[in-house]
């Protein structure tokens, strides 16, 4: 009986410590949130505007695709597909 009781007690203690940790190990989810200043928000908005403008632009290269001489057939699919 004692061989079963000790592991059950240890498991119970570990489970209780996991579910209800001591105060010094708890995560403080109720942190005080600081409202950012208007100046900070203006900087963030400017950075977002600049980053979206650079990603939407496309570079145009002077390349074009030249059809080859092999005579392509649309019905001829590769055997491994």
Helices and strands as residue ranges (DSSP letters): H 2-19, G 23-25, H 38-56
